[in-house]
Amino acid sequence: MIRSLQDLEQIRNNRRPDIELRISREEQNGQKHVLVCTGTGCVSSASHGILEELQKEIRSAGINKKVKVFKTGCFGFCKLGPIVMVHPGDYFYCLVEKKDVRELVREHLKNNRVVERLLYRDEVAGGPVQRRSEIHFFQAQNRVALRNCGLINPEDIHEFIAADGYFALAEVLLHRKPGEVIDLVLHSGLRGRGGGGFPVGKKWAVAAESPGDEKYVVCNADEGDPGAFMDRSILEGDPHSVLEAMTIAGYCIGARQGYIYVRAEYPIAVERLEIAIQEARKLGLLGDNILGTGFRFDIDLRLGAGAFVCGEETALLRSAVGQRGEPRPRPPYPAQCGLYEKPTLLNNVETFANIPVIIRYGSRWYATMGTEKSRGTKVFSLAGKINNTGLIEVPMGTTLRTVVFDIGGGVPLGREFKAVQTGGPSGGCLPAAHLDTPIEYESLKEKGSMMGSGGLIVMDETDCMVDIAKFYLEFSQDESCGQCTPCRVGTKRMLEILERITEGKGEMEDLDTLEELGAEIRDASLCGLGVAAPNPVLSTMHYFRDEYEAHIRDKKCPAGVCRALLDYSIDEEKCISCGICSKACSVGAIIGEQKGRPYFIDRQLCLKCGACIARCPKDAIFTG
């Protein structure tokens, strides 16, 4: 039980050597730590089996007193999972399989010989890179919210304390008044990382000033954007950072209870949050009389069923108490009237993860990162047509070009970059001409997109922007709660028009109708989901209007994606009459004789399924 700052310091001092060993490059009495990624990405690639095999082989090699194996959260380089790191030395092994474990143990862990074939290979440098700190993907980042992910065991509170965890809480409870802490957060320039970008200090001040003896702190962990996994990775890799920040927030606004609203679809995050809450209660860092100060605060979980609209704060709060997840008009804002109609402070996971470091290092330190209007760093999940898929954290103001081509490694297979979608289904698609746009709230909004929670999806020349817009609008329309007419009906009408266009049935007047509907939905919808739903359509129409016109006027899909607009043909000069395509066709639309004349496709029968293209050994089948 931790009853004082001295108790906290004693735990840190006892476990600090473990953390120091992991950031050292020098051998320390032969001790080694092996960290195995057990974030969702690596777990899906069987990293748990690797961890168990490591423990078995280490015992078999007789080195279990010198080598310890730990599970950890996401390192960020998801493309290379499963990832295993060996400390000291920062050795970075990637794409590790269970069959590689014996060699890794016998060579590196027992005899200090690096297993070169498992190291990351830098295509630019043309060879293996031993240390994570020497890999450009990590060098180009500034990890603040992700500071402990990949460094500590997320299921051991002592490791979090050894990495200076809960010392920000001690500083606040023992030496700061609530108003001082709120001013510190305000002066740091931290803005909400959930998408809206509202100044965090102002929100805290409103909640603190709202009258009432009963208040709540809520963490929004309902991460619903397709391709986004920032909050999930923080919860899986560093859950105590969120608990510590929420407790600080409770002290500042006068709350005694907090809730984390997390998706039930995140089983690893849920399990680690449950473990973290139990550990914090056991040590007295949640509950009554925290650190002997008389302050009481506790945290419980509320599981969401995966409705995208519950990412909107008023819908989330309704869902958290068992009601239908529907937004309500604002004002009053949740900071004035929220959970159980009491003042409620609500921030998302990444926002809370920044709070302890701001307390520890100060608002001036934090404000040195980022831009004048967008301070600090931002976590992004890189997905889509990009070489280095994964999780990154960069200072605000970093350009899209740097993220996509420098850190992200550009577009694979030598294809041309076409667009980047920022802000998830509520964001916009920006073309190559805007790659030098700095990533900050105002700059992205000016270009027709938005920051959102941090999903970033890259598209190449094989993507049809009309089809992309249809995909995102279909998602928003499907996830609409249906409460307000502009969102419920308006998005459906827009989707119907896009479907006609991709089927070759569109008219030029449809483009004007889309713009008019988009403006009306944006102006009249009740919540942020409806307001932002037209963004993918409006941004793609603005930057890729020629593709819309080609679908309508020429009845062609330039990217060759929209099936109804494709015609499959066989190049007679390339065809070798092997008959493979004919065998692949389920409806008998490909006609010819083996070793005879070239085959041809009956377009009346063709389903345009693409099975023939996938099977043709000579790339003789094409679309046009």
C-alpha positions in Angstrom: 0.0 0.0 0.0 1.3 3.4 -1.0 0.5 6.0 1.7 3.1 8.6 1.0 5.5 10.0 -1.5 8.3 8.1 0.2 6.5 4.8 -0.5 6.2 5.7 -4.1 9.8 6.6 -4.3 10.8 3.3 -2.7 9.0 1.4 -5.4 10.6 3.5 -8.1 14.1 3.0 -6.7 13.6 -0.7 -6.5 12.5 -1.1 -10.0 14.3 1.7 -11.7 17.3 -0.5 -12.6 15.0 -2.5 -14.9 14.0 0.6 -16.9 17.6 1.9 -17.0 18.8 -1.4 -18.4 16.2 -1.0 -21.2 17.5 2.4 -22.2 21.2 1.4 -21.9 23.5 0.2 -24.6 26.1 -1.2 -22.2 26.1 -4.7 -20.7 25.2 -4.8 -17.0 26.4 -7.8 -15.2 25.2 -10.0 -18.0 21.5 -9.2 -17.2 19.2 -9.1 -20.2 15.6 -8.2 -20.7 13.6 -9.5 -23.7 10.5 -7.5 -24.5 7.8 -9.1 -26.7 5.1 -7.0 -28.3 1.7 -8.2 -27.2 -0.3 -5.4 -28.8 -3.3 -6.5 -30.9 -1.3 -6.5 -34.2 1.5 -8.7 -32.9 -0.9 -10.9 -30.9 -2.8 -11.6 -34.2 0.6 -12.8 -35.5 1.0 -15.3 -32.6 3.4 -13.3 -30.4 2.0 -15.0 -27.3 3.3 -18.3 -28.6 6.7 -16.6 -29.1 6.7 -15.3 -25.6 6.0 -18.8 -24.1 8.6 -20.4 -26.4 11.2 -17.8 -25.2 10.5 -18.6 -21.6 10.8 -22.4 -22.3 14.0 -22.1 -24.3 15.6 -19.7 -21.7 15.0 -22.3 -19.0 16.3 -25.0 -21.2 19.5 -23.0 -21.9 20.0 -22.5 -18.2 20.1 -18.7 -18.4 16.8 -17.9 -16.7 18.6 -16.2 -13.8 20.2 -13.8 -16.1 17.5 -13.3 -18.7 14.0 -12.1 -18.1 11.1 -12.0 -20.6 8.4 -9.4 -20.4 5.3 -8.6 -22.4 4.9 -5.0 -23.6 2.6 -2.9 -25.7 2.8 -1.8 -29.3 6.2 -0.6 -30.6 4.5 1.1 -33.5 6.1 -0.6 -36.5 3.1 -2.9 -37.0 4.2 -4.0 -40.5 7.2 -5.8 -38.9 5.4 -7.8 -36.2 5.8 -9.9 -34.2 8.6 -7.7 -32.7 11.1 -8.8 -30.1 13.6 -6.5 -28.4 16.6 -7.4 -26.4 18.1 -5.0 -23.8 20.6 -3.7 -23.0 21.6 -2.7 -26.5 18.2 -1.8 -28.0 18.4 -4.8 -30.4 15.3 -4.8 -32.7 14.2 -8.2 -34.1 11.2 -8.2 -36.4 9.0 -10.7 -38.2 10.0 -13.2 -35.6 8.4 -16.7 -35.7 8.2 -19.4 -33.1 10.7 -21.5 -35.0 13.3 -18.6 -34.7 13.2 -18.6 -30.9 15.8 -21.4 -30.2 18.4 -19.7 -32.4 17.7 -16.3 -30.8 18.1 -17.7 -27.3 21.3 -19.8 -28.1 23.0 -17.2 -30.2 22.1 -13.8 -28.7 20.8 -14.4 -25.2 23.4 -17.0 -24.3 26.4 -16.2 -26.4 26.0 -12.5 -27.3 26.0 -13.1 -31.0 23.4 -11.0 -32.9 21.1 -13.0 -35.2 21.5 -10.8 -38.2 18.8 -12.4 -40.4 16.0 -11.3 -37.9 17.1 -7.7 -37.8 15.3 -4.9 -39.6 16.8 -4.3 -43.1 17.0 -0.7 -44.3 16.5 -0.7 -48.0 18.2 2.8 -48.3 21.2 1.7 -46.3 21.2 -1.6 -48.0 21.7 -3.7 -44.9 20.6 -4.8 -41.5 20.1 -2.3 -38.6 20.7 -3.6 -35.1 19.2 -1.0 -32.9 15.7 0.5 -32.8 17.2 3.9 -32.2 19.0 3.7 -35.5 15.9 3.0 -37.5 14.7 6.1 -39.3 11.0 5.2 -38.7 11.7 5.8 -34.9 14.3 8.5 -35.3 11.8 10.8 -37.0 9.3 10.6 -34.2 8.9 12.4 -30.8 7.1 10.0 -28.5 5.2 11.7 -25.7 1.8 10.1 -25.4 3.5 6.8 -26.5 6.5 7.3 -24.2 6.0 4.0 -22.3 4.6 1.8 -25.1 7.2 -0.8 -25.9 9.2 0.1 -22.8 7.2 -1.3 -19.8 5.1 -4.3 -19.0 1.5 -2.8 -19.1 0.3 -5.4 -16.6 2.8 -4.4 -13.9 2.1 -1.2 -12.0 5.6 -1.3 -10.5 7.1 -0.9 -13.9 5.0 2.1 -14.6 6.1 3.7 -11.3 9.7 2.9 -12.2 9.2 5.0 -15.3 8.1 7.9 -13.1 4.4 6.9 -13.2 2.1 8.4 -10.6 4.7 11.1 -9.6 2.6 13.7 -11.5 -0.3 12.7 -9.3 1.8 13.0 -6.2 3.0 16.5 -7.3 -0.5 17.6 -7.8 -2.1 16.2 -4.6 0.8 17.2 -2.3 1.9 20.6 -3.7 -0.6 22.1 -6.2 -4.1 23.6 -5.9 -6.7 22.6 -8.5 -6.6 26.1 -10.2 -2.8 25.9 -10.5 -3.0 22.6 -12.4 -5.8 23.8 -14.7 -3.7 27.0 -15.5 -0.7 24.7 -16.3 -2.8 22.6 -18.7 -4.2 25.8 -20.3 -0.8 27.4 -20.8 0.6 24.2 -22.3 -1.7 24.8 -25.3 -2.9 21.2 -25.3 -6.0 20.7 -27.4 -8.4 17.8 -27.4 -7.0 14.9 -29.4 -10.4 13.4 -30.1 -11.0 15.5 -33.2 -12.6 18.8 -32.2 -9.4 20.4 -30.9 -11.0 22.3 -28.1 -8.5 23.7 -25.5 -8.2 21.2 -22.7 -7.6 23.7 -20.0 -10.7 25.7 -20.9 -12.8 22.5 -20.7 -11.3 21.7 -17.3 -12.0 25.2 -16.1 -15.7 25.1 -17.1 -16.1 21.7 -15.3 -14.4 23.0 -12.2 -16.5 26.2 -12.1 -19.8 24.3 -12.7 -21.8 24.1 -9.4 -22.5 20.8 -7.8 -21.1 18.4 -5.2 -21.2 15.4 -7.6 -19.1 15.5 -10.7 -17.6 12.9 -13.1 -14.5 12.4 -15.3 -15.0 10.3 -18.4 -12.5 8.9 -20.8 -13.6 8.5 -24.4 -12.0 5.2 -25.6 -14.6 4.6 -28.3 -12.3 4.7 -31.2 -14.5 4.0 -34.2 -12.7 5.4 -37.3 -11.8 2.8 -39.9 -8.1 2.2 -39.8 -7.6 4.0 -36.5 -5.9 2.3 -33.5 -4.1 5.1 -31.6 -6.2 5.0 -28.4 -6.3 1.2 -28.4 -2.5 1.0 -28.5 -2.1 3.5 -25.6 -4.5 1.5 -23.5 -2.8 -1.8 -24.4 0.7 -0.4 -23.8 0.3 2.2 -21.0 -3.1 2.0 -19.3 -1.8 3.6 -16.0 -1.0 6.8 -17.8 -4.8 7.3 -18.4 -5.7 6.3 -14.9 -3.2 8.8 -13.5 -4.4 11.6 -15.7 -8.1 11.0 -14.9 -7.3 11.0 -11.2 -5.5 14.4 -11.6 -8.5 15.7 -13.6 -10.9 14.5 -10.8 -8.8 16.4 -8.2 -8.9 19.5 -10.4 -12.7 19.7 -11.0 -13.9 18.2 -7.7 -15.0 14.7 -9.0 -14.7 11.5 -7.0 -15.7 9.0 -9.8 -14.4 8.4 -13.3 -15.5 6.1 -16.1 -13.6 4.8 -19.1 -16.0 4.1 -22.0 -14.1 1.6 -24.1 -15.1 -0.6 -27.0 -15.9 -4.2 -26.1 -14.2 -5.0 -29.5 -10.9 -4.1 -27.8 -10.5 -7.2 -25.6 -6.8 -6.7 -24.8 -7.3 -3.1 -23.9 -10.3 -4.0 -21.7 -8.3 -6.8 -19.9 -5.3 -4.5 -19.3 -7.5 -1.7 -18.0 -9.1 -4.1 -15.6 -5.7 -5.3 -14.4 -4.5 -1.7 -14.0 -7.5 -0.6 -12.1 -7.2 -3.5 -9.7 -3.5 -2.8 -9.2 -4.0 0.9 -8.6 -6.7 0.1 -6.0 -4.5 -2.5 -4.3 -1.7 0.1 -3.9 -4.0 2.8 -2.8 -3.6 5.0 -5.9 -7.3 4.7 -6.5 -10.0 4.7 -3.8 -10.0 6.5 -0.5 -7.3 8.8 1.0 -4.9 8.7 -2.0 -1.3 9.3 -0.9 -2.6 10.2 2.6 -4.2 13.4 1.3 -7.8 12.6 2.1 -8.6 12.8 -1.6 -10.9 10.0 -2.9 -11.3 9.0 -6.6 -12.1 5.7 -8.3 -12.5 4.5 -11.9 -14.8 1.9 -13.5 -15.2 0.7 -17.0 -18.2 1.0 -19.3 -18.2 -1.2 -22.4 -19.5 0.1 -25.7 -21.1 -2.0 -28.4 -19.3 -0.4 -31.3 -21.6 2.3 -32.5 -19.6 5.1 -34.3 -22.0 7.8 -33.1 -21.0 7.0 -29.5 -17.7 8.7 -30.2 -19.8 12.0 -30.0 -19.6 13.0 -26.3 -23.3 13.4 -25.6 -24.2 10.1 -27.3 -21.4 8.5 -25.4 -22.7 9.7 -22.0 -26.2 8.5 -22.8 -24.8 5.1 -23.8 -22.6 4.9 -20.6 -25.8 4.9 -18.4 -27.6 2.3 -20.5 -29.6 4.6 -22.7 -29.8 4.7 -26.5 -26.6 6.3 -27.9 -28.1 9.4 -29.4 -26.6 12.9 -29.4 -28.5 15.8 -27.8 -28.4 19.5 -28.6 -25.7 21.6 -26.9 -25.7 23.7 -24.8 -25.7 22.7 -22.1 -22.3 21.1 -22.6 -21.3 18.0 -20.7 -18.9 20.1 -18.5 -22.1 21.7 -17.3 -24.6 18.9 -17.5 -23.4 15.5 -18.5 -23.4 12.0 -16.9 -26.4 11.6 -14.7 -27.1 15.3 -15.5 -24.1 16.2 -13.4 -21.0 18.3 -14.6 -18.8 15.9 -16.5 -15.3 16.3 -17.9 -14.8 14.2 -21.0 -11.5 13.8 -22.9 -10.2 11.0 -25.1 -7.3 8.5 -24.3 -4.5 10.4 -26.1 -5.5 13.7 -24.5 -5.3 12.2 -21.0 -2.0 10.5 -21.9 -0.4 13.9 -22.3 -1.4 15.2 -18.9 1.2 13.5 -16.6 4.1 14.7 -18.7 2.8 18.2 -18.8 2.7 18.2 -15.0 6.1 16.6 -14.8 8.0 18.8 -17.3 5.9 22.0 -17.4 3.7 23.9 -19.8 6.7 25.7 -21.4 8.4 22.4 -22.2 5.3 21.1 -23.9 4.6 24.3 -25.8 8.1 24.1 -27.4 6.7 21.3 -29.6 4.2 21.9 -32.4 3.0 25.2 -33.7 1.6 28.4 -32.3 -2.0 27.2 -32.4 -1.4 23.5 -32.2 1.0 22.6 -29.4 2.6 19.3 -28.6 2.6 16.1 -30.6 0.0 14.0 -32.4 -0.3 10.2 -32.7 -1.3 8.8 -36.1 -2.1 5.4 -37.4 -0.7 4.9 -40.9 -2.7 2.6 -43.1 -3.6 2.0 -46.7 -1.2 2.0 -49.6 1.9 2.9 -47.6 5.1 0.9 -47.0 5.5 1.5 -43.2 2.1 0.7 -41.8 1.9 1.3 -38.1 1.7 3.9 -35.3 3.7 7.1 -35.2 3.9 10.3 -33.0 5.2 13.5 -34.5 5.2 17.2 -33.5 2.2 19.2 -34.6 3.1 21.1 -37.8 4.9 18.1 -39.4 3.9 18.0 -43.1 1.9 15.3 -44.7 4.8 14.7 -47.1 7.1 14.0 -44.1 4.6 11.5 -42.6 3.8 9.7 -45.9 7.2 9.6 -47.7 9.8 10.0 -44.9 8.4 8.2 -41.9 5.8 6.1 -43.9 8.3 5.1 -46.6 6.0 6.2 -49.5 3.7 4.1 -51.7 4.6 0.4 -52.3 5.1 -1.4 -55.6 6.4 1.8 -57.3 2.9 3.2 -57.7 2.0 6.9 -57.7 0.6 8.6 -54.6 -2.9 9.8 -55.2 -4.4 11.1 -52.0 -4.3 10.9 -48.2 -7.4 10.7 -46.1 -7.1 12.4 -42.7 -9.7 12.4 -40.0 -11.4 9.1 -40.8 -14.9 9.0 -42.3 -15.5 12.5 -41.2 -12.3 13.9 -42.9 -11.4 14.7 -46.4 -9.0 13.4 -49.1 -6.1 15.6 -50.0 -4.1 15.2 -53.3 -0.4 15.4 -53.9 -0.6 19.2 -54.4 -1.2 19.5 -50.7 1.4 17.2 -49.3 3.3 20.1 -47.8 0.3 21.0 -45.7 1.4 21.1 -42.0 -0.6 18.8 -39.8 -2.5 21.1 -37.5 -6.2 21.8 -36.9 -6.6 25.0 -38.9 -4.4 24.0 -41.8 -6.3 20.8 -42.5 -9.6 22.5 -42.1 -8.7 25.1 -44.6 -7.9 22.4 -47.2 -11.3 20.7 -46.7 -10.2 18.0 -44.3 -9.7 17.7 -40.5 -7.4 16.3 -37.8 -9.9 13.9 -36.4 -8.6 11.4 -33.9 -5.6 10.6 -36.0 -6.4 8.0 -38.7 -4.4 8.6 -41.8 -5.1 6.4 -44.9 -3.0 6.6 -48.0 -4.3 5.9 -51.5 -2.5 5.3 -54.8 -3.3 5.4 -58.5 -5.3 2.1 -58.3 -7.9 3.8 -56.0 -11.1 5.4 -57.4 -11.9 8.5 -55.5 -15.6 8.3 -56.3 -15.6 4.8 -54.9 -13.6 6.0 -51.9 -16.2 8.7 -51.2 -19.0 6.2 -51.5 -17.3 3.9 -49.0 -16.9 6.6 -46.4 -20.4 7.9 -46.9 -21.8 4.4 -46.7 -20.1 4.0 -43.4 -21.4 7.3 -42.0 -24.9 6.6 -43.3 -24.9 3.2 -41.8 -23.7 4.5 -38.5 -26.1 7.4 -38.3 -28.3 7.2 -35.2 -31.2 8.4 -37.3 -32.3 11.0 -34.8 -32.1 14.1 -37.1 -33.5 14.3 -40.7 -30.5 15.9 -42.4 -28.1 13.1 -41.4 -30.6 10.2 -41.6 -32.2 11.2 -45.0 -29.6 13.5 -46.5 -26.7 11.0 -46.4 -29.0 8.3 -47.8 -29.9 10.6 -50.8 -26.2 11.4 -51.3 -25.3 7.7 -51.2 -27.9 6.9 -53.8 -26.5 9.5 -56.2 -23.0 8.1 -55.7 -24.2 4.6 -56.4 -25.8 5.7 -59.6 -22.6 7.5 -60.7 -20.5 4.4 -60.0 -23.0 2.3 -62.0 -22.7 4.6 -65.0 -26.2 6.0 -64.5 -25.2 9.4 -63.3 -26.0 12.8 -64.8 -23.9 16.0 -64.7 -26.7 17.7 -62.6 -26.0 15.1 -59.9 -22.7 16.9 -59.0 -24.6 20.1 -58.2 -27.1 18.1 -56.2 -24.3 16.5 -54.2 -22.8 19.9 -53.3 -26.2 21.3 -52.3 -27.1 18.3 -50.2 -23.6 18.3 -48.6 -23.9 21.9 -47.6 -27.4 21.4 -46.1 -26.4 18.3 -44.1 -23.3 20.2 -42.8 -25.4 23.2 -41.7 -28.4 21.4 -40.2 -27.2 18.2 -38.6 -27.5 17.8 -34.8 -24.1 16.4 -34.1 -20.6 16.3 -35.4 -21.1 13.0 -37.2 -23.8 14.5 -39.5 -21.9 17.8 -39.8 -18.8 16.1 -41.1 -20.4 13.2 -43.0 -20.3 15.0 -46.4 -16.6 15.9 -46.1 -15.2 12.9 -48.1 -17.6 13.6 -51.0 -17.1 17.3 -51.0 -13.3 17.1 -50.8 -13.0 14.4 -53.6 -15.4 16.4 -55.8 -13.2 19.5 -55.2 -9.8 17.9 -55.9 -10.8 15.0 -58.2 -13.8 16.4 -60.1 -12.4 15.0 -63.4 -12.9 11.4 -62.0 -16.6 12.2 -61.3 -17.0 13.6 -64.8 -15.4 10.6 -66.4 -17.8 8.3 -64.6 -20.8 10.4 -65.7 -19.8 11.7 -69.2 -17.5 8.9 -70.5 -19.0 6.0 -68.5 -15.5 5.1 -67.5 -13.7 4.5 -64.2 -10.2 5.9 -64.7 -8.8 3.7 -61.9 -10.6 0.6 -63.1 -12.4 0.0 -59.9 -16.1 0.5 -60.5 -17.2 -2.9 -61.9 -20.3 -1.6 -63.8 -18.1 0.6 -65.9 -15.5 -2.0 -66.8 -15.2 -4.0 -70.0 -13.0 -7.1 -69.8 -11.0 -7.9 -73.0 -8.2 -10.3 -74.0 -5.1 -9.1 -75.8 -4.8 -11.5 -78.7 -1.0 -11.0 -79.1 -0.4 -11.9 -75.4 -2.9 -14.8 -75.2 -1.2 -18.2 -75.4 -4.6 -20.1 -75.5 -3.8 -22.0 -72.2 -7.4 -22.0 -71.1 -6.7 -21.1 -67.5 -8.9 -18.0 -67.6 -11.8 -20.1 -69.1 -11.5 -22.6 -66.2 -11.6 -19.7 -63.7 -14.8 -18.2 -65.1 -17.8 -19.4 -63.2 -20.3 -18.4 -65.9 -18.6 -19.6 -69.0 -18.1 -16.1 -70.4 -14.6 -16.9 -71.8 -14.7 -18.8 -75.0 -11.9 -20.5 -77.0 -9.9 -23.7 -77.5 -6.7 -24.7 -75.9 -3.7 -24.4 -78.2 -6.0 -22.8 -80.8 -6.9 -19.2 -81.5 -6.8 -16.6 -78.7 -9.7 -16.7 -76.3 -12.3 -14.0 -76.2 -14.8 -12.7 -73.6 -18.6 -12.6 -74.1 -19.5 -9.3 -72.5 -23.1 -10.2 -72.2 -22.3 -13.1 -69.9 -19.3 -11.5 -68.1 -19.9 -10.8 -64.4 -16.8 -8.6 -64.2 -15.6 -10.5 -61.1 -11.9 -10.3 -62.0 -11.2 -14.0 -61.5 -9.8 -14.3 -65.0 -7.3 -11.4 -64.5 -6.1 -13.0 -61.3 -5.4 -16.3 -63.0 -3.9 -15.3 -66.4 -0.2 -16.2 -66.4 0.6 -13.7 -69.2 -1.4 -10.6 -68.1 -3.3 -10.8 -71.3 -6.6 -9.7 -69.9 -7.2 -6.1 -69.3 -10.1 -3.7 -68.5 -11.0 -0.6 -70.3 
